[in-house]
């Protein structure tokens, strides 16, 4: 039986980088084919070739044994291909129904029939088991909800070949279950699916076969995962053995460094109180919409708080803006690196230096470019950022390497006291996660107070000294490391009705 989709010796070169080098593998109808590899290994580049955003420099793409060449994304879509990228692509000021039907909105004589569009979308979403308001504007939705819109957009096209790039990176447990059901339904409907994920559990639960990339090359293809150990996949991905990804190491804790008292904002349902000591890593866990990011935006001055006080090293401080927070030594790595983190058109060096640039002024007027270059090169080497040079525009880097550049931005600050990390490893491969955890431990050992928000419960359990759990806009409780396990954390995170149902 011939493959539905075949990549034959695909090559792609960017200035200074060979992104893909002779990549070949097949994807069959009725199969979920996993794609794994470190950030920058070439996975997303391959999907952009499939989606018509890039054209290969060598090799062929074949659909049903016929070579296809896509000059645009529209040509790929017209051929029955849907690609859901990790970096979401939507129009924020349009509604859910308008985004889902963009380019195919029902119309008469050029006038869009909005009522028909809403009704069509409502029926299709209900059939898929997805709870989204067709009238809601994308700008008002959470990251997880926007991710679901992107997934539904591909499904509404009835594509024969569907590629998903880290589709669960922002989804809650419930939304992930909905996605898994959709993927299984598509497989049963004889679609050919490519599934990129850094989460081993997902690969083993969903995928029939798996291909491993490293440095733009195919390292291995496993036609069945039944007898392939997880350690084998990790070693193929990173080229070395990683026995314990979290590698937790304890450290002495100092006095209270950050104290948050009775902080309240529009997105919270109750005043929040918590403390973080010098050298302590406090993980914040909760379901999507629990209020974790919203609380940290109040602490960081990104949103205006209604009430409450913040103390740093026992002294009250005013944090009315992000600039004030940074001057106090409080920094935040945001969840949405594309919209809130990177400056897409700037270089890697400019993105790393954008905050600490004020320290490199001579006579208060002239930038010391040499110091900026030295800082950028130091952190590119320290965090192993894959880039041809510091002068590369950051938008050409993989998501994981963009995340490392944002982290470098704050590491370059000379007097860090509090580091808030919002989903620091979202969409990042196992090797890069290992490196980022080591950086977090190093910061804690320097005496920084670390707040880490994560939707991955194993990560929170693996890295944190203490876990604070939020539920429905309020702090539901906290657990020291020795008392925290999946059951105890989830019992605090889940709404009371859900907890009772699970116990029954």
C-alpha positions as CSV (number, residue, x, y, z in Angstrom):
1,X,0.0,0.0,0.0
2,X,1.4,3.4,-1.0
3,X,1.8,6.2,1.6
4,X,-0.7,9.0,1.6
5,X,2.2,11.5,2.4
6,X,5.9,11.0,1.5
7,X,8.8,13.2,2.2
8,X,11.6,12.3,-0.2
9,X,15.1,13.6,0.6
10,X,13.9,17.0,1.7
11,X,16.6,19.7,2.1
12,X,16.3,23.4,3.2
13,X,19.0,25.9,3.8
14,X,18.7,29.4,5.4
15,X,21.6,31.9,5.6
16,X,24.2,30.2,7.9
17,X,21.9,27.2,8.8
18,X,21.1,23.9,7.1
19,X,17.6,23.4,8.6
20,X,16.9,20.1,6.8
21,X,19.3,17.7,5.3
22,X,18.0,14.7,3.2
23,X,14.9,14.0,5.3
24,X,12.7,11.1,4.1
25,X,9.8,9.3,5.7
26,X,6.2,8.2,5.0
27,X,2.9,8.9,6.7
28,X,0.0,6.5,6.0
29,X,-3.8,7.0,6.0
30,X,-5.3,6.0,9.3
31,X,-2.0,6.6,11.1
32,X,-0.8,9.2,13.7
33,X,2.9,9.7,13.0
34,X,4.9,11.3,15.8
35,X,7.7,13.7,15.1
36,X,10.2,14.4,17.9
37,X,13.5,16.3,18.2
38,X,15.1,19.1,20.0
39,X,14.2,22.8,19.3
40,X,15.8,23.8,16.1
41,X,16.0,20.2,14.8
42,X,13.9,21.1,11.7
43,X,10.4,19.8,12.6
44,X,8.6,23.1,12.2
45,X,10.5,23.9,9.0
46,X,9.3,20.6,7.5
47,X,5.7,21.5,8.4
48,X,6.1,25.0,6.8
49,X,7.2,23.2,3.6
50,X,4.2,21.0,3.8
51,X,2.0,24.1,4.5
52,X,3.4,26.0,1.5
53,X,5.1,28.7,3.6
54,X,8.6,27.5,2.4
55,X,9.7,25.7,-0.7
56,X,12.3,22.9,-0.3
57,X,15.8,23.5,-1.9
58,X,16.0,19.8,-2.7
59,X,13.8,16.7,-2.6
60,X,10.1,16.1,-3.2
61,X,6.8,16.0,-1.3
62,X,4.4,13.4,-2.6
63,X,0.7,13.0,-2.0
64,X,-0.6,9.6,-3.1
65,X,2.7,9.1,-5.0
66,X,2.2,12.3,-7.0
67,X,4.7,15.1,-6.5
68,X,3.2,18.3,-5.3
69,X,4.7,21.8,-5.2
70,X,3.0,24.4,-3.1
71,X,3.8,28.0,-4.0
72,X,1.6,29.4,-1.1
73,X,-0.3,28.3,2.0
74,X,-3.5,28.6,-0.1
75,X,-2.2,26.0,-2.5
76,X,-1.5,23.6,0.3
77,X,-4.9,24.1,1.8
78,X,-6.5,23.6,-1.6
79,X,-4.7,20.2,-1.8
80,X,-6.4,19.0,1.4
81,X,-3.6,19.8,3.8
82,X,-4.0,21.5,7.2
83,X,-1.1,22.6,9.3
84,X,-1.6,23.8,12.9
85,X,1.5,25.7,13.9
86,X,2.9,26.0,17.4
87,X,2.9,29.8,17.0
88,X,-0.7,30.6,16.6
89,X,-2.0,32.4,13.5
90,X,-5.2,34.3,14.1
91,X,-6.8,37.7,13.6
92,X,-7.3,39.0,17.2
93,X,-10.1,41.5,16.4
94,X,-12.3,39.0,14.5
95,X,-14.7,36.6,16.2
96,X,-14.3,32.9,16.6
97,X,-16.6,32.2,13.7
98,X,-14.8,34.7,11.5
99,X,-11.4,33.2,12.3
100,X,-12.6,29.7,11.7
101,X,-14.1,30.5,8.3
102,X,-11.6,33.1,7.2
103,X,-11.4,32.9,3.4
104,X,-14.5,30.8,3.2
105,X,-17.2,33.0,4.9
106,X,-20.7,32.5,3.6
107,X,-21.7,35.4,1.5
108,X,-24.3,36.7,-1.0
109,X,-23.2,39.2,-3.7
110,X,-20.1,39.9,-1.6
111,X,-21.9,40.6,1.6
112,X,-21.0,38.2,4.5
113,X,-23.9,36.3,6.1
114,X,-22.7,36.5,9.7
115,X,-25.8,34.7,11.0
116,X,-25.2,31.7,8.7
117,X,-21.5,31.8,9.7
118,X,-22.3,31.7,13.4
119,X,-24.8,28.9,13.0
120,X,-22.5,26.8,10.9
121,X,-19.7,27.2,13.4
122,X,-21.9,26.5,16.4
123,X,-23.1,23.2,14.9
124,X,-19.6,22.1,13.9
125,X,-18.1,23.0,17.3
126,X,-20.9,21.1,19.1
127,X,-20.3,18.0,16.9
128,X,-16.6,18.1,17.9
129,X,-17.4,18.6,21.6
130,X,-15.6,22.0,21.8
131,X,-17.1,24.7,24.0
132,X,-16.4,28.0,22.3
133,X,-18.6,31.1,21.8
134,X,-18.7,31.8,18.0
135,X,-19.3,35.5,18.8
136,X,-16.3,36.0,21.1
137,X,-13.4,38.0,19.7
138,X,-10.1,36.1,19.8
139,X,-8.4,39.0,21.7
140,X,-10.7,38.2,24.7
141,X,-9.9,34.5,24.8
142,X,-7.2,32.7,26.8
143,X,-4.2,31.3,25.1
144,X,-5.7,27.8,25.5
145,X,-8.9,28.9,23.9
146,X,-7.1,30.4,21.0
147,X,-5.2,27.2,20.6
148,X,-8.5,25.3,20.3
149,X,-9.7,27.8,17.6
150,X,-6.5,27.0,15.6
151,X,-7.1,23.2,15.9
152,X,-10.8,23.6,15.0
153,X,-9.9,25.7,12.0
154,X,-8.0,22.8,10.5
155,X,-10.7,20.3,11.3
156,X,-13.4,22.4,9.6
157,X,-11.5,22.2,6.3
158,X,-12.0,18.4,6.2
159,X,-8.3,18.0,5.3
160,X,-6.9,14.5,4.3
161,X,-3.5,15.3,5.8
162,X,-3.3,17.1,9.2
163,X,-0.2,18.2,11.0
164,X,-0.2,19.4,14.6
165,X,2.8,21.2,16.1
166,X,2.7,21.0,19.9
167,X,-1.1,21.3,20.0
168,X,-1.5,20.7,23.8
169,X,1.2,23.2,24.9
170,X,-1.4,25.6,26.2
171,X,-4.4,23.3,26.8
172,X,-6.0,22.3,30.1
173,X,-6.5,18.6,31.0
174,X,-10.1,18.7,29.8
175,X,-9.2,20.4,26.5
176,X,-6.4,17.9,26.0
177,X,-8.9,15.1,26.4
178,X,-11.2,16.7,23.7
179,X,-8.2,17.1,21.4
180,X,-7.2,13.4,21.9
181,X,-10.7,12.3,21.0
182,X,-10.6,14.5,17.9
183,X,-7.3,13.0,16.8
184,X,-8.6,9.4,17.3
185,X,-11.7,10.2,15.4
186,X,-9.6,11.6,12.5
187,X,-7.5,8.5,12.5
188,X,-10.6,6.3,12.4
189,X,-11.8,8.4,9.5
190,X,-8.6,7.4,7.6
191,X,-6.8,10.7,7.7
192,X,-3.0,10.9,7.8
193,X,-1.8,12.8,10.8
194,X,1.6,14.2,11.9
195,X,1.8,14.9,15.6
196,X,4.8,17.0,17.0
197,X,5.2,16.9,20.8
198,X,7.9,17.0,23.4
199,X,5.6,15.2,25.8
200,X,6.4,11.5,25.8
201,X,3.1,10.5,27.3
202,X,1.3,12.0,24.4
203,X,3.5,10.3,21.8
204,X,3.0,6.9,23.4
205,X,-0.7,7.4,23.9
206,X,-1.6,8.7,20.4
207,X,1.1,7.7,17.9
208,X,1.4,4.6,15.8
209,X,4.8,5.4,14.5
210,X,7.5,8.0,15.2
211,X,10.4,9.7,13.5
212,X,13.3,11.4,15.4
213,X,15.1,14.5,14.1
214,X,18.4,16.0,15.2
215,X,20.2,18.9,13.7
216,X,18.0,18.8,10.6
217,X,18.5,15.1,9.9
218,X,16.4,12.1,10.4
219,X,18.0,10.0,13.0
220,X,15.5,7.1,13.2
221,X,12.0,6.0,12.2
222,X,10.1,3.6,14.4
223,X,7.2,2.0,12.6
224,X,5.8,0.8,15.9
225,X,6.4,2.2,19.4
226,X,5.2,-0.8,21.3
227,X,8.8,-2.1,22.0
228,X,10.7,1.2,22.0
229,X,11.8,2.4,25.5
230,X,11.4,6.1,26.3
231,X,15.1,6.3,27.1
232,X,15.9,5.3,23.5
233,X,13.8,8.2,22.1
234,X,15.4,10.7,24.4
235,X,18.9,9.5,23.5
236,X,18.1,9.7,19.8
237,X,16.7,13.2,20.2
238,X,19.5,14.8,22.2
239,X,22.5,12.5,21.3
240,X,23.2,11.8,25.0
241,X,21.5,10.0,27.9
242,X,19.4,12.1,30.3
243,X,18.6,10.0,33.3
244,X,16.7,12.5,35.4
245,X,15.3,15.5,33.5
246,X,14.5,17.5,36.6
247,X,17.7,16.7,38.5
248,X,16.3,18.5,41.6
249,X,18.9,19.7,44.1
250,X,18.1,21.0,47.5
251,X,19.6,24.2,48.9
252,X,19.5,26.2,52.1
253,X,16.7,28.8,52.1
254,X,17.1,32.3,53.5
255,X,14.7,34.9,54.8
256,X,11.5,35.9,53.0
257,X,12.5,37.8,49.9
258,X,9.1,38.5,48.3
259,X,5.9,39.0,50.3
260,X,2.5,39.5,48.6
261,X,-0.3,40.6,50.9
262,X,-4.0,40.9,50.1
263,X,-3.3,41.6,46.4
264,X,-6.6,41.8,44.4
265,X,-7.3,42.5,40.8
266,X,-10.1,42.2,38.2
267,X,-9.3,38.6,37.3
268,X,-9.1,37.3,40.9
269,X,-12.0,36.3,43.0
270,X,-10.3,36.7,46.4
271,X,-7.2,38.6,47.7
272,X,-4.0,36.7,47.3
273,X,-1.3,36.1,49.9
274,X,2.0,34.3,49.5
275,X,5.7,34.5,50.3
276,X,8.9,33.3,48.6
277,X,12.2,33.0,50.5
278,X,15.7,33.6,49.2
279,X,16.8,30.6,47.2
280,X,13.3,29.1,47.1
281,X,11.5,27.8,44.0
282,X,7.7,28.0,44.5
283,X,5.6,26.4,41.8
284,X,2.2,27.7,41.0
285,X,-0.2,25.1,39.6
286,X,-3.9,25.3,38.6
287,X,-6.2,24.6,35.7
288,X,-6.4,27.0,32.8
289,X,-8.3,30.1,34.0
290,X,-7.3,29.6,37.6
291,X,-5.7,33.0,37.8
292,X,-2.0,32.2,38.1
293,X,-0.8,34.5,35.3
294,X,-3.2,37.2,36.2
295,X,-1.9,37.2,39.8
296,X,1.7,37.5,38.6
297,X,0.8,40.3,36.2
298,X,-0.4,42.2,39.3
299,X,2.8,41.5,41.2
300,X,4.9,42.5,38.2
301,X,3.0,45.8,37.5
302,X,1.7,44.6,34.1
303,X,-1.9,45.0,35.4
304,X,-3.1,47.5,38.0
305,X,-4.0,46.0,41.3
306,X,-7.1,47.2,43.3
307,X,-5.7,46.5,46.7
308,X,-2.7,44.9,48.4
309,X,0.9,45.4,49.3
310,X,4.2,44.0,48.1
311,X,7.3,43.7,50.2
312,X,10.8,43.0,49.1
313,X,13.4,41.9,51.7
314,X,11.0,43.1,54.4
315,X,10.5,46.6,52.9
316,X,7.3,47.8,51.2
317,X,7.8,48.7,47.6
318,X,5.6,50.4,45.0
319,X,5.1,48.5,41.7
320,X,2.9,50.6,39.5
321,X,4.5,49.5,36.2
322,X,6.8,46.9,34.8
323,X,9.6,49.4,34.7
324,X,9.4,49.9,38.4
325,X,9.3,46.1,38.9
326,X,12.5,45.7,36.9
327,X,14.3,48.5,38.8
328,X,13.4,46.7,42.0
329,X,14.9,43.4,40.6
330,X,11.6,41.7,39.8
331,X,11.3,40.2,36.3
332,X,8.8,38.1,34.4
333,X,9.2,35.7,31.5
334,X,5.7,35.7,29.9
335,X,3.6,32.8,28.8
336,X,3.0,34.1,25.3
337,X,6.5,34.7,24.0
338,X,5.3,35.7,20.5
339,X,3.1,38.6,21.7
340,X,4.6,39.5,25.0
341,X,8.2,38.3,24.9
342,X,10.2,38.7,21.8
343,X,10.6,41.7,19.5
344,X,10.2,39.7,16.3
345,X,12.0,42.0,13.9
346,X,15.0,42.6,16.2
347,X,18.1,40.5,16.4
348,X,18.9,37.9,19.0
349,X,21.4,40.3,20.6
350,X,18.9,43.2,20.7
351,X,16.3,40.9,22.3
352,X,18.8,39.7,25.0
353,X,20.0,43.3,25.8
354,X,16.7,45.2,25.6
355,X,16.3,45.5,29.3
356,X,19.9,45.7,30.6
357,X,20.7,48.2,27.8
358,X,20.4,51.1,30.3
359,X,23.5,49.7,32.1
360,X,25.6,50.1,28.9
361,X,25.2,53.8,28.4
362,X,28.3,55.9,28.3
363,X,27.9,59.4,29.6
364,X,24.2,58.6,29.7
365,X,24.0,59.0,25.9
366,X,26.0,56.5,23.9
367,X,25.5,52.7,23.9
368,X,28.5,50.5,24.5
369,X,28.0,48.1,21.5
370,X,31.0,46.0,22.5
371,X,29.5,45.2,25.9
372,X,26.2,44.4,24.3
373,X,27.9,42.0,21.9
374,X,29.8,40.3,24.8
375,X,26.6,39.9,26.8
376,X,24.8,38.4,23.9
377,X,27.6,36.0,23.0
378,X,27.9,34.9,26.7
379,X,24.3,33.9,27.0
380,X,24.1,32.3,23.6
381,X,26.9,30.1,24.7
382,X,25.6,29.6,28.3
383,X,22.0,28.6,27.3
384,X,23.1,26.9,24.0
385,X,20.9,29.1,21.9
386,X,20.9,27.7,18.3
387,X,21.5,30.7,16.0
388,X,23.9,31.4,13.2
389,X,25.0,34.6,15.0
390,X,23.9,37.2,17.5
391,X,22.8,39.3,14.5
392,X,20.2,36.8,13.3
393,X,16.6,38.1,13.6
394,X,14.9,36.3,16.5
395,X,11.8,35.5,14.5
396,X,13.8,32.9,12.5
397,X,14.7,30.9,15.6
398,X,12.6,28.0,16.9
399,X,10.2,28.6,19.7
400,X,12.5,27.0,22.3
401,X,15.5,29.1,21.3
402,X,13.3,32.2,21.4
403,X,12.4,31.2,25.0
404,X,16.1,30.9,25.9
405,X,16.7,34.4,24.5
406,X,14.0,35.8,26.7
407,X,15.4,34.0,29.7
408,X,18.8,35.4,28.8
409,X,17.4,38.9,28.8
410,X,16.6,38.6,32.6
411,X,19.8,36.7,33.4
412,X,21.7,39.7,32.0
413,X,20.2,41.9,34.7
414,X,22.9,42.6,37.3
415,X,20.7,42.7,40.4
416,X,18.0,40.0,40.2
417,X,15.9,39.4,43.3
418,X,12.7,37.8,42.1
419,X,12.3,35.8,38.8
420,X,8.7,34.9,37.7
421,X,8.6,32.2,35.0
422,X,5.2,31.7,33.3
423,X,5.2,28.4,31.5
424,X,9.0,28.6,30.9
425,X,9.3,25.2,29.1
426,X,6.1,25.4,27.0
427,X,6.8,23.7,23.6
428,X,10.5,23.0,24.5
429,X,12.3,19.8,24.0
430,X,13.6,17.5,26.8
431,X,17.2,18.5,26.4
432,X,16.4,22.3,26.5
433,X,14.2,21.7,29.5
434,X,17.0,20.0,31.3
435,X,19.2,23.1,30.6
436,X,16.6,25.6,31.7
437,X,16.0,23.7,35.0
438,X,19.7,23.9,35.7
439,X,19.6,27.7,35.1
440,X,16.6,27.9,37.5
441,X,18.6,26.1,40.2
442,X,21.6,28.3,39.6
443,X,19.4,31.4,40.1
444,X,18.0,30.0,43.3
445,X,21.5,29.1,44.6
446,X,22.4,32.8,44.0
447,X,19.6,33.8,46.4
448,X,16.9,34.7,43.9
449,X,13.3,34.0,44.8
450,X,11.8,31.9,42.0
451,X,8.1,31.7,41.1
452,X,7.4,29.1,38.4
453,X,3.9,28.8,36.8
454,X,3.4,25.5,34.9
455,X,0.5,23.5,33.6
456,X,2.7,20.4,33.6
457,X,2.1,18.8,37.0
458,X,5.2,16.5,36.7
459,X,7.3,19.6,36.1
460,X,5.9,21.4,39.1
461,X,6.4,18.4,41.3
462,X,9.9,17.8,39.9
463,X,11.4,21.3,40.3
464,X,9.5,23.1,43.2
465,X,10.5,23.3,46.9
466,X,6.8,24.3,47.6
467,X,3.7,24.3,45.5
468,X,0.9,26.9,45.6
469,X,-2.4,25.8,44.0
470,X,-4.9,28.2,42.5
471,X,-8.5,27.4,41.8
472,X,-11.2,29.7,40.2
473,X,-9.3,33.0,40.8
474,X,-8.1,32.3,44.3
475,X,-5.3,30.5,46.2
476,X,-6.8,27.1,47.2
477,X,-3.8,25.9,49.3
478,X,-0.1,25.1,49.3
479,X,2.0,22.0,49.9
480,X,5.6,21.5,50.8
481,X,7.6,19.3,48.5
482,X,7.5,16.3,50.8
483,X,3.7,16.3,50.9
484,X,3.0,17.0,47.2
485,X,2.0,14.4,44.8
486,X,-0.4,14.3,41.8
487,X,-3.4,13.4,43.9
488,X,-2.9,16.0,46.6
489,X,-2.2,18.8,44.1
490,X,-5.1,17.9,41.9
491,X,-7.5,17.7,44.8
492,X,-6.8,21.3,45.5
493,X,-6.8,22.4,41.8
494,X,-10.1,20.7,40.7
495,X,-13.5,22.4,41.4
496,X,-15.2,20.8,44.4
497,X,-17.8,19.0,42.2
498,X,-15.1,17.4,40.1
499,X,-13.2,16.3,43.1
500,X,-16.3,14.6,44.6
501,X,-17.0,12.9,41.3
502,X,-13.4,11.5,41.1
503,X,-13.7,10.2,44.7
504,X,-17.0,8.5,43.8
